[in-house]
């Protein structure tokens, strides 16, 4: 455990010293605040007219629709690409050779890498959630805080899954460019090949369950006619998250075997 925490602390500081994580922090904050600008610029009732929803749309649904799509796109597609360089950068700077000479097992090394990036990314999401939530409170003081918190909690879970996939997939490549290219290709292929509209609405579908783009989860939250209740326990969301956790576990085991053979 001491080795894992040491590697995680080093990884955490390394990311914050770089530029990419700072850019991601600013990007996350900006894209989630765009919804506020849209809400303030549209006349009252415009969303209900656009989506042809009788009886109007609640403020919780409007807030979800204006916040979640941009947020989930960042954690699904952008964070994993940035995370893909975590292991290749050690190969580039020959840090991995030093680590191999120390009493650090491959499990501890990979766990420390994941934990360090996860802590840095969760810090970004927490700060962005607080700032964005405060701005929404100034605009809509009576919005549902629990529902708002669920959006960011689900986004944090997706971040853990997809950044883990990015780190582990990138770890199979010898350099950062190939690692980023592989992650981009996997996510695009998942979206195009496994991302049909019918499968996204059927959470029990194998394609929907195994899709790292989490389209079924996204569909569950961006439907303008959805209820005001929590959706975390719904089949679309829970099965999508479960499938992602299984993918991370399989990639972790596969990369572990690969490192032991090297």
Secondary structure as UniProt FT lines:
FT   HELIX           2..17
FT   HELIX           20..41
FT   TURN            44..45
FT   HELIX           46..51
FT   TURN            54..55
FT   HELIX           59..73
FT   HELIX           74..78
FT   HELIX           79..83
FT   HELIX           85..92
FT   TURN            93..94
FT   HELIX           95..100
FT   HELIX           106..139
FT   TURN            141..142
FT   HELIX           145..170
FT   TURN            171..172
FT   HELIX           176..193
FT   HELIX           197..200
FT   TURN            203..204
FT   HELIX           206..209
FT   TURN            212..213
FT   HELIX           215..222
FT   TURN            224..225
FT   TURN            232..233
FT   HELIX           235..261
//
